[in-house]
């Protein structure tokens, strides 16, 4: 396969290869994303509709709003009051209960690991959510830590079973 150089000209140009057609052409920053390998016309319409990206330049200048670091797993004993970041913990949900105060209800669950426990809280929930909570099974929870009644809690956490996360893991 021949070597191609990326060079600066009046416009930054990116080499593109279509081996089936035997064609080589220069993709510029103004090139539609439908010509980027793996996108095509249908996916390009979807990307433009959802993200508003239509050219190669748009894609190169599209940056994430935030980065969620789920690489570190914390213990309940490591939680700090002044932490405002979202964190991930590994443990078990041991009990679930509905708490009614006046006309409002909330769902509360106890989360435990080998170092301590904390509360998980859902202020808006459905019967389906209550039935789907994996009680007494290893899970990862992810969310922002709060303190209520001098105890750590996590409102509306993301929950993922340990088995599912292992299946998704890419071998290193």
N, C-alpha and C positions, 0 to 999 in steps of 0.2 A: 504494500500500500504506500503511495507517495506521501511525503511529508508536506504539510502546509504551514505557512507562516501567517500569524495574525499580525497585521500591520496597521499603522495609523496612516490615514489618507485624509481626504476631506471629511470622510465619515469613517468611524471605526468599523472594520469589516471582519466578519467571522466566517471562516470556510465551512461549507456544508457539502456533504457527499451523498449522492443517491446512487449506490452501487448497482441496483437493478436496472436503472436507466443509463448507467454509464456517464452520468452528468456530474459536474462539479460546478458550483456557483458560489458567489460571495453573498453571504447574508449580512445585510446592514442593520443598523439599529432601527430603521424604519420598516423592516420586514415584518409581515404579519406573523403572529405566533402559530398560525396553522401550519407553517412550514418548518417549525421546530420539531425535531424527531420525537415521536411519541405523542404529539398533540393532535394534529389533524383538524379538519374543519368543524366537526361536531363538538369536540372538546374545546376548541377555540371559542365557539359561541358560548359555551357554558362558562368558561373562565372570564370572558368579557362581561357576561351578564352578572356574575357573582362578584368578581373582583375588579371589574373595569379595566382589565389589562388587554391590550390588543396588539402591541408591538413588542419586539425583542427588547427595546429600550425600557418599556414599561415593566417587563419582567425583571430586568437587571436592577431597576430602581425600586422594586417592591420589597420592603423590609417588614419583618414581623413587628406587631405592636409590643409584644412582650415575649419573654422566654420563660417557660416553665421548666424548672430543673427538678426532675423526678429521679435523679441519679442517687441522691442521698436519702437514706431511710433513718429517721429519728426514732428515739425511744421516748416514752411519756416522761421519764425522769429528766430528759434533756430539754424539755420545753421551758421557755423563758417568758416572763410576763411582757416584756417590752418588744417581743418579736412581732412584726407586722407582716412578715413574708408568708407565702403559702408553703406548706411543708407536707411531707409524706411520712406516714407511720405504718408499721406492720404489726398486726395483732388480731384479736378476735372480738366480734360483737357478741356480748354475752346475754344481754336482756333488752327487750324492746317494750315500751309502754306508751300509751296515749295519755296525755295530760290535758285536762280541760280546766280552763280558768275563765269563768263567765261564759261568754258565747264563743270564745276561740279555743281551738284545739291545736296541740303540737305533738309531734312524734319525737320521743326521746329514746336513746339507746346508750348502753354502757359499752365502752371500748376498752379493752385490756391488752396490755402486753406484759412481759415478765417484770417490768419495772414499775408499773402503776396503772391507773385507769383515768379515763376522762369521759365526758358526755358528748354524744353526737346529737344534733337537734335539727329537726325539719319543721319550719313554721307553716309551710304549704306542702302538702303531701297527698298522695292518693292511697287508696286501699291496695292498689297494685304494688306500690313502693314498699308498704309495710309487709306484704307477703313475700317480696323478693329479697329482703335483707338476709344475707347469709349468716345466720346465727350459729355460733360455735364453730366457725370455719375460718381458717387463716385468710385474711384480706389485707390489702393495702388501702389506706384512706388518704385522700389528698385534699387540702383546703387551708383556710386561714384560721389560726388559733385565736379564740377569745377567752376572756375570763368572766365567769358569772358565778356569784356567790362563793368567791375565793376558790373556784375550781375551773380547770381548763375545759373548754368546750370547742366544738367545731360545727358551725352551722352549715347545713347542706353540703356535706363532703362528697367528693367523688369516691366511689367504692369499686375496687377491682379484686376479684378472686385471685389468690396466689397462683393457682393452676393456669388461669388464662394468661397471666403476665409471663409465666415461664414459657408458654407456647409461643408468645409473641417475641420473646427475647432472641436476639440475633447472636449466634455463637461467636465468641471472640477468639 
